[in-house]
Amino acid sequence: MSDKYALIGNPVAHSFSPLIHAEFARQTGHDIDYVRLLAPLDGFAAAVAQFRAQGGKGLNVTLPFKLEAYRLATRRSERAEQAQAVNTLKFVDDAVFGDNTDGAGLVRDIEVNLEFPIVAMRILLMGAGGAARGALPALLEKKPVTVVIANRTVAKGHELAQRFSHLGCSACGYDGLVNRQFDLVVNATSASIAGALPPLPPDLFAPRSLAYDMMYGREPTPFLEFARTQGARGADGSGMLVEQAAESFLVWRGVRPETAPVIARLRAGEFL
């Protein structure tokens, strides 16, 4: 019988994760069955318990459950503790191991696949939820000049930034971005899912800057369309999706698959 894994979230129907992990399984010769699992917004823990009872070995966790997954884990990796959010669960006997592969996947996509070094850059990170929490420690580890968190709920942004203020991290509302420029702007909000654009001022992007949206889809997101009109280079989160999935596969199976051919297939539209 195949080992059972799944992506749990709400929504999940749009996700390419089952196709990506099927490619990883073929590449490595591992026998896994990976599916999408739609959990009720008020029923995450119950859905996880049911999946485990059915023999599930591990879960990827997406919006809006990454903070709940952190609380559910009985053991956590250092990067999960830093982020205080979990996107990967591994079930070992009675223990629930929580990890966060988002930051590693994001940084690898930006630096390796997109060839955009983060060191000494001015970074704007939009959002303060689970996705932003996963990205922030990994971005700071690359020693940018500064990281500014912009969030609609300013207090939530300040709360996140305060934990990393000693590393040059600060926070503000979107109105605090006027007359400021950044080399790397990362959208970690859920605005793109709703087809919305955070209230960004013009002239936000420095010359040769990169606009990175963690979301991905068939068409450019409103954020990436806005960035293009401002002269910035844009990238969606398809590369990050594959890279963080490879990190999760490593956590579960002990081997890291090759990501480049899978990213190429995804970006060529072969999974659509």
DRENFIKOL-837359 format. One line per field, with one value per residue: residue number from 1; x, y, z of N, C-alpha, C in turn. Coordinates in steps of 0.02 Angstrom, whole numbers, padded with zeros to 5 digits. Example, Ala and Ser with C-alpha at 12.3 -4.5 7.8 and 13.67 -1.06 7.14 Angstrom:
REM DRENFIKOL-837359
num <- (1_2)
n.x <- (00660_00642)
n.y <- (-00284_-00112)
n.z <- (00390_00354)
ca.x <- (00615_00684)
ca.y <- (-00225_-00053)
ca.z <- (00390_00357)
c.x <- (00660_00645)
c.y <- (-00165_00002)
c.z <- (00390_00394)
//
This chain:
REM DRENFIKOL-837359
num <- (1_2_3_4_5_6_7_8_9_10_11_12_13_14_15_16_17_18_19_20_21_22_23_24_25_26_27_28_29_30_31_32_33_34_35_36_37_38_39_40_41_42_43_44_45_46_47_48_49_50_51_52_53_54_55_56_57_58_59_60_61_62_63_64_65_66_67_68_69_70_71_72_73_74_75_76_77_78_79_80_81_82_83_84_85_86_87_88_89_90_91_92_93_94_95_96_97_98_99_100_101_102_103_104_105_106_107_108_109_110_111_112_113_114_115_116_117_118_119_120_121_122_123_124_125_126_127_128_129_130_131_132_133_134_135_136_137_138_139_140_141_142_143_144_145_146_147_148_149_150_151_152_153_154_155_156_157_158_159_160_161_162_163_164_165_166_167_168_169_170_171_172_173_174_175_176_177_178_179_180_181_182_183_184_185_186_187_188_189_190_191_192_193_194_195_196_197_198_199_200_201_202_203_204_205_206_207_208_209_210_211_212_213_214_215_216_217_218_219_220_221_222_223_224_225_226_227_228_229_230_231_232_233_234_235_236_237_238_239_240_241_242_243_244_245_246_247_248_249_250_251_252_253_254_255_256_257_258_259_260_261_262_263_264_265_266_267_268_269_270_271_272)
n.x <- (00042_00025_00113_00027_-00001_-00043_-00106_-00169_-00293_-00388_-00442_-00405_-00416_-00354_-00221_-00062_00010_-00013_00024_00156_00217_00193_00279_00400_00397_00404_00529_00615_00583_00497_00352_00211_00053_-00026_-00138_-00266_-00337_-00475_-00512_-00634_-00654_-00664_-00622_-00493_-00405_-00481_-00491_-00357_-00337_-00425_-00365_-00242_-00291_-00331_-00215_-00125_00034_00095_00076_00061_00035_-00072_-00142_-00287_-00210_-00082_-00037_-00117_-00071_00056_00028_-00029_00075_00182_00318_00445_00539_00689_00673_00536_00503_00562_00483_00359_00255_00189_00211_00228_00191_00237_00200_00246_00236_00159_00191_00187_00273_00324_00370_00443_00451_00438_00516_00645_00615_00571_00687_00781_00721_00725_00864_00937_00861_00807_00917_00948_01031_01013_01083_01127_01018_00872_00724_00550_00421_00264_00125_00083_00051_00043_00119_00209_00276_00344_00431_00511_00622_00711_00740_00804_00915_00997_01059_01009_01004_00898_00736_00572_00412_00253_00085_-00093_-00159_-00081_-00028_-00011_00090_00194_00209_00262_00381_00449_00505_00615_00688_00818_00890_00874_00743_00586_00421_00270_00120_00034_00030_00147_00243_00264_00370_00477_00595_00625_00726_00688_00528_00411_00262_00169_00039_-00136_-00202_-00194_-00263_-00393_-00396_-00352_-00259_-00134_-00129_-00020_00104_00156_00318_00384_00473_00643_00774_00807_00742_00658_00499_00405_00282_00204_00094_00024_-00027_-00127_-00129_-00043_-00034_-00128_-00035_00088_00060_00049_00180_00249_00206_00276_00405_00475_00553_00464_00404_00312_00247_00275_00399_00443_00343_00376_00506_00488_00409_00497_00583_00494_00470_00596_00597_00497_00537_00675_00756_00805_00721_00762_00734_00733_00688_00553_00504_00522_00429_00311_00308_00299_00171_00127_00062_-00063)
n.y <- (-00060_00112_00248_00375_00545_00721_00881_01002_01124_01275_01372_01223_01170_01228_01193_01132_01039_00895_00846_00886_00814_00686_00684_00695_00572_00479_00512_00479_00349_00319_00257_00337_00411_00555_00680_00811_00894_00962_01062_01107_01278_01290_01169_01111_01035_00920_00869_00837_00739_00638_00607_00554_00443_00366_00318_00411_00484_00609_00788_00929_01099_01231_01397_01428_01384_01377_01430_01365_01236_01247_01256_01132_01040_00928_00918_01024_01094_01198_01304_01309_01349_01476_01539_01523_01460_01327_01225_01097_00937_00792_00628_00526_00384_00424_00555_00722_00799_00960_01068_01203_01240_01343_01464_01419_01367_01483_01568_01489_01483_01618_01651_01546_01492_01609_01686_01798_01882_01901_01964_02115_02183_02290_02249_02228_02155_02099_02074_01979_01856_01674_01638_01745_01739_01619_01652_01759_01732_01659_01750_01852_01784_01789_01909_02044_02225_02286_02237_02273_02258_02266_02286_02270_02269_02355_02336_02198_02178_02249_02171_02052_02101_02148_02037_02014_02129_02158_02118_02210_02225_02300_02377_02439_02528_02525_02655_02705_02678_02770_02866_02780_02656_02490_02344_02212_02152_02064_01978_01915_01907_01860_01924_01909_01792_01833_01915_02043_02195_02247_02409_02491_02619_02721_02714_02627_02527_02497_02530_02388_02299_02160_02091_01983_01865_01760_01685_01593_01559_01540_01661_01822_01892_02027_02103_02073_02123_02259_02283_02262_02373_02468_02447_02342_02181_02028_01885_01737_01624_01493_01429_01432_01352_01224_01210_01220_01109_01007_01016_00976_00844_00793_00800_00706_00587_00575_00606_00726_00783_00820_00982_01069_01011_00991_01118_01176_01105_01142_01282_01282_01251_01120_01057_01109)
n.z <- (00000_-00041_00039_00125_00092_00100_00045_00150_00173_00143_00021_-00083_-00208_-00317_-00314_-00370_-00303_-00285_-00414_-00422_-00316_-00362_-00470_-00401_-00332_-00438_-00486_-00381_-00351_-00248_-00163_-00152_-00108_-00143_-00104_-00117_00023_00081_00215_00337_00387_00524_00567_00568_00656_00679_00550_00525_00623_00577_00455_00499_00569_00464_00416_00368_00330_00327_00308_00200_00237_00201_00170_00273_00383_00443_00563_00655_00633_00685_00821_00840_00824_00911_00920_00854_00719_00715_00623_00612_00740_00741_00644_00698_00636_00538_00397_00360_00413_00500_00543_00671_00755_00904_00898_00830_00712_00671_00539_00444_00282_00196_00194_00158_00032_-00036_-00033_-00101_-00228_-00266_-00259_-00323_-00434_-00495_-00494_-00411_-00298_-00122_-00021_00057_00006_-00001_00072_00053_00136_00117_00217_00366_00410_00414_00298_00281_00403_00388_00286_00331_00430_00348_00245_00319_00361_00253_00257_00217_00189_00252_00313_00287_00352_00288_00328_00329_00454_00563_00691_00701_00608_00671_00785_00733_00674_00786_00847_00772_00770_00806_00700_00603_00562_00530_00540_00460_00410_00251_00208_00256_00164_00068_-00035_-00019_-00072_-00136_-00162_-00172_-00171_-00086_-00097_00023_00059_00054_-00045_-00185_-00213_-00206_-00312_-00289_-00252_-00143_-00060_-00134_-00151_-00295_-00377_-00294_-00323_-00338_-00460_-00567_-00485_-00401_-00405_-00311_-00302_-00191_-00225_-00363_-00532_-00682_-00746_-00734_-00570_-00492_-00418_-00482_-00608_-00579_-00535_-00654_-00730_-00663_-00698_-00640_-00624_-00627_-00533_-00505_-00376_-00416_-00428_-00296_-00241_-00290_-00238_-00096_-00082_-00115_-00006_00094_00052_00076_00217_00246_00175_00171_00063_-00057_-00196_-00370_-00424_-00535_-00664_-00635_-00603_-00729_-00806_-00742_-00763_-00899_-00919_-00917_-00813_-00808)
ca.x <- (00000_00063_00111_-00022_00014_-00094_-00106_-00229_-00303_-00454_-00456_-00349_-00430_-00310_-00151_-00025_00053_-00014_00062_00227_00241_00193_00342_00454_00394_00430_00601_00653_00563_00458_00281_00168_-00012_-00031_-00202_-00288_-00383_-00510_-00534_-00677_-00616_-00665_-00614_-00426_-00379_-00521_-00473_-00291_-00346_-00456_-00314_-00195_-00326_-00335_-00149_-00085_00103_00116_00035_00079_-00018_-00076_-00190_-00264_-00200_-00012_-00029_-00148_-00026_00110_00002_-00045_00136_00210_00389_00453_00607_00710_00644_00465_00501_00576_00426_00297_00206_00209_00180_00242_00180_00257_00173_00290_00204_00111_00216_00173_00330_00308_00426_00422_00495_00421_00571_00697_00591_00571_00756_00813_00694_00749_00936_00963_00824_00800_00984_00941_01060_00975_01129_01132_00960_00817_00668_00483_00382_00194_00089_00111_00020_00086_00167_00261_00314_00389_00482_00552_00687_00755_00763_00850_00977_01038_01090_00990_01015_00840_00673_00514_00349_00194_00025_-00153_-00164_-00013_-00005_00011_00155_00242_00220_00308_00446_00482_00543_00677_00710_00891_00919_00858_00675_00539_00354_00231_00062_00050_00041_00215_00288_00271_00438_00528_00608_00650_00756_00650_00462_00381_00192_00150_-00031_-00183_-00239_-00195_-00314_-00456_-00388_-00344_-00192_-00122_-00126_00051_00116_00200_00390_00405_00524_00708_00798_00827_00712_00619_00434_00394_00216_00203_00040_00039_-00087_-00122_-00119_-00007_-00075_-00131_00028_00139_00042_00068_00253_00271_00195_00326_00471_00509_00550_00415_00404_00260_00271_00277_00463_00442_00299_00414_00563_00466_00384_00556_00605_00446_00484_00656_00577_00458_00565_00747_00791_00781_00717_00785_00678_00735_00644_00483_00488_00517_00365_00258_00307_00280_00099_00111_00020_-00128)
ca.y <- (00000_00175_00293_00428_00615_00766_00953_01022_01196_01298_01320_01182_01142_01258_01176_01084_00998_00823_00832_00896_00758_00627_00688_00678_00501_00444_00527_00446_00280_00310_00240_00379_00434_00624_00708_00873_00884_01024_01060_01163_01332_01280_01098_01089_00982_00860_00842_00807_00677_00589_00586_00510_00380_00329_00295_00465_00490_00678_00839_00998_01143_01295_01445_01476_01341_01368_01446_01309_01179_01259_01240_01061_01001_00913_00934_01071_01111_01266_01354_01315_01389_01545_01566_01512_01437_01262_01206_01026_00894_00722_00588_00472_00354_00470_00623_00762_00843_01018_01102_01256_01239_01400_01511_01387_01364_01551_01593_01449_01503_01685_01655_01495_01488_01675_01717_01865_01877_01940_01999_02188_02211_02320_02204_02241_02094_02118_02023_01959_01792_01615_01638_01795_01713_01568_01682_01810_01710_01639_01811_01886_01744_01807_01973_02105_02287_02295_02207_02310_02222_02308_02246_02311_02276_02377_02307_02130_02185_02269_02113_02007_02135_02157_01976_02014_02199_02160_02102_02264_02217_02350_02369_02499_02520_02539_02727_02719_02660_02827_02893_02730_02609_02425_02303_02151_02160_01998_01978_01856_01914_01819_01969_01885_01741_01869_01960_02111_02222_02289_02480_02510_02684_02717_02724_02583_02480_02525_02503_02318_02264_02099_02085_01911_01849_01690_01652_01575_01543_01540_01731_01862_01920_02101_02130_02068_02171_02325_02286_02269_02443_02509_02431_02290_02111_01993_01812_01710_01577_01424_01401_01422_01295_01163_01206_01202_01040_00964_01016_00933_00775_00774_00788_00644_00528_00572_00620_00787_00773_00873_01028_01106_00986_00998_01189_01187_01078_01183_01347_01270_01239_01049_01033_01143)
ca.z <- (00000_-00045_00096_00111_00109_00072_00058_00186_00171_00120_-00029_-00106_-00274_-00367_-00301_-00411_-00260_-00300_-00474_-00406_-00276_-00405_-00507_-00354_-00318_-00496_-00491_-00327_-00343_-00186_-00174_-00111_-00134_-00119_-00125_-00086_00079_00099_00285_00357_00420_00597_00580_00549_00700_00668_00485_00533_00662_00534_00406_00535_00584_00401_00398_00339_00355_00332_00275_00187_00264_00167_00199_00324_00441_00462_00634_00691_00627_00734_00888_00842_00826_00977_00913_00798_00697_00734_00578_00630_00801_00721_00607_00736_00587_00512_00333_00349_00471_00492_00598_00691_00814_00934_00893_00770_00700_00630_00508_00398_00224_00153_00188_00119_-00037_-00063_-00043_-00153_-00292_-00282_-00269_-00369_-00497_-00524_-00492_-00381_-00230_-00072_00023_00052_-00027_00038_00060_00079_00144_00128_00254_00431_00427_00414_00242_00297_00460_00362_00242_00363_00456_00293_00212_00363_00364_00195_00274_00180_00226_00295_00294_00312_00347_00280_00340_00340_00527_00578_00755_00687_00576_00722_00829_00698_00665_00850_00863_00732_00765_00814_00634_00557_00537_00556_00512_00450_00368_00181_00199_00276_00110_00022_-00043_-00003_-00127_-00115_-00215_-00175_-00141_-00083_-00078_00062_00078_00015_-00089_-00254_-00219_-00216_-00369_-00262_-00248_-00083_-00078_-00141_-00184_-00353_-00365_-00239_-00346_-00358_-00524_-00568_-00428_-00413_-00372_-00303_-00273_-00169_-00260_-00432_-00570_-00755_-00768_-00684_-00517_-00493_-00392_-00534_-00661_-00553_-00535_-00724_-00750_-00628_-00724_-00601_-00646_-00586_-00530_-00461_-00327_-00440_-00410_-00223_-00228_-00302_-00192_-00029_-00085_-00113_00064_00131_00031_00113_00286_00250_00143_00180_00001_-00089_-00268_-00415_-00434_-00598_-00716_-00615_-00613_-00801_-00829_-00713_-00797_-00969_-00921_-00925_-00758_-00811)
c.x <- (00044_00059_00070_00001_-00040_-00075_-00171_-00234_-00375_-00445_-00394_-00357_-00382_-00239_-00124_00015_00048_00026_00137_00254_00238_00257_00401_00456_00421_00507_00642_00636_00525_00384_00238_00104_-00025_-00095_-00214_-00339_-00413_-00537_-00582_-00636_-00614_-00652_-00546_-00403_-00416_-00503_-00405_-00298_-00376_-00406_-00264_-00227_-00332_-00267_-00104_-00017_00124_00072_00075_00019_-00016_-00129_-00256_-00241_-00129_00000_-00061_-00103_00033_00088_-00011_00018_00160_00286_00396_00526_00624_00678_00569_00458_00514_00515_00363_00239_00233_00173_00192_00233_00201_00234_00218_00264_00152_00131_00193_00230_00311_00371_00398_00473_00484_00481_00627_00678_00592_00641_00791_00787_00722_00823_00963_00927_00819_00866_00982_00968_01025_01021_01130_01072_00912_00754_00604_00446_00310_00157_00123_00080_00070_00138_00224_00305_00364_00446_00532_00619_00736_00782_00815_00917_01025_01068_01073_01006_00959_00782_00617_00452_00293_00132_-00034_-00165_-00094_00014_00021_00079_00209_00259_00270_00377_00484_00526_00610_00706_00786_00927_00900_00788_00630_00472_00320_00166_00080_00061_00112_00267_00300_00342_00493_00535_00640_00677_00718_00584_00426_00309_00175_00079_-00073_-00222_-00246_-00247_-00381_-00452_-00379_-00271_-00185_-00112_-00054_00058_00157_00272_00416_00466_00587_00727_00823_00799_00673_00555_00416_00327_00217_00147_00060_-00027_-00075_-00105_-00078_-00055_-00079_-00067_00083_00124_00062_00144_00280_00262_00246_00397_00508_00504_00503_00422_00348_00289_00276_00344_00468_00400_00338_00471_00542_00439_00442_00584_00559_00458_00546_00640_00541_00497_00640_00788_00762_00780_00748_00726_00675_00688_00570_00461_00479_00450_00307_00252_00290_00206_00080_00066_-00050_-00182)
c.y <- (00063_00214_00355_00496_00659_00839_00970_01098_01212_01367_01279_01159_01168_01231_01122_01035_00923_00804_00837_00836_00693_00625_00669_00603_00460_00452_00487_00373_00266_00299_00281_00396_00502_00655_00777_00857_00951_01018_01118_01215_01323_01206_01070_01029_00917_00828_00808_00740_00622_00562_00538_00443_00335_00307_00348_00472_00562_00724_00901_01041_01209_01338_01410_01442_01336_01384_01392_01248_01186_01238_01165_01017_00989_00920_00978_01081_01182_01318_01361_01358_01463_01577_01567_01497_01372_01248_01132_00988_00823_00684_00528_00444_00403_00543_00655_00811_00898_01052_01159_01260_01298_01445_01482_01383_01431_01574_01554_01470_01571_01684_01606_01497_01555_01714_01789_01861_01925_01982_02074_02220_02244_02282_02231_02175_02114_02059_02006_01894_01735_01615_01686_01770_01660_01598_01724_01785_01692_01699_01846_01850_01762_01877_02030_02167_02299_02255_02247_02267_02272_02264_02292_02322_02291_02344_02236_02130_02203_02211_02064_02038_02140_02097_01975_02084_02204_02143_02153_02260_02269_02340_02436_02480_02537_02613_02748_02702_02717_02854_02845_02683_02545_02387_02238_02162_02093_02004_01913_01861_01866_01861_01941_01830_01774_01916_02032_02130_02261_02361_02507_02578_02674_02728_02683_02542_02517_02498_02431_02278_02203_02102_02011_01900_01775_01651_01637_01557_01547_01610_01768_01890_01996_02133_02128_02114_02241_02333_02296_02341_02490_02492_02377_02222_02074_01917_01789_01655_01505_01391_01387_01361_01229_01156_01189_01131_00991_00960_00972_00860_00749_00759_00720_00582_00522_00583_00683_00778_00832_00917_01059_01077_00993_01071_01204_01163_01120_01249_01341_01255_01166_01022_01065_01097)
c.z <- (00000_00020_00079_00137_00077_00085_00091_00187_00153_00088_-00047_-00179_-00327_-00365_-00349_-00369_-00273_-00362_-00462_-00367_-00314_-00447_-00462_-00340_-00376_-00501_-00441_-00317_-00278_-00202_-00127_-00147_-00103_-00148_-00094_-00033_00099_00170_00298_00394_00495_00614_00561_00590_00688_00601_00488_00570_00619_00483_00439_00549_00523_00375_00367_00372_00365_00292_00258_00209_00228_00201_00216_00388_00467_00536_00678_00689_00675_00804_00895_00850_00897_00979_00851_00782_00719_00689_00589_00693_00785_00688_00648_00689_00557_00446_00316_00414_00454_00554_00611_00757_00841_00925_00827_00762_00652_00604_00465_00341_00178_00141_00146_00046_-00072_-00081_-00098_-00222_-00313_-00301_-00321_-00436_-00533_-00525_-00467_-00309_-00182_-00028_00006_00016_00024_00021_00091_00079_00161_00160_00319_00456_00422_00358_00256_00354_00437_00322_00280_00390_00401_00255_00254_00367_00307_00201_00225_00221_00275_00269_00328_00301_00341_00287_00352_00414_00552_00642_00745_00653_00626_00769_00798_00693_00730_00868_00826_00725_00770_00749_00581_00527_00570_00520_00505_00414_00296_00168_00219_00222_00060_00025_-00019_-00062_-00100_-00176_-00225_-00137_-00144_-00058_-00043_00088_00036_-00035_-00160_-00265_-00235_-00276_-00349_-00261_-00183_-00104_-00081_-00175_-00248_-00332_-00307_-00258_-00367_-00427_-00517_-00510_-00450_-00372_-00370_-00269_-00254_-00202_-00332_-00467_-00644_-00781_-00715_-00632_-00523_-00467_-00446_-00593_-00641_-00556_-00606_-00748_-00718_-00649_-00686_-00637_-00600_-00588_-00484_-00417_-00350_-00423_-00336_-00206_-00236_-00252_-00121_-00026_-00082_-00042_00107_00115_00068_00186_00293_00229_00148_00118_-00029_-00165_-00306_-00433_-00504_-00652_-00699_-00622_-00687_-00828_-00804_-00751_-00871_-00976_-00927_-00869_-00760_-00837)
//
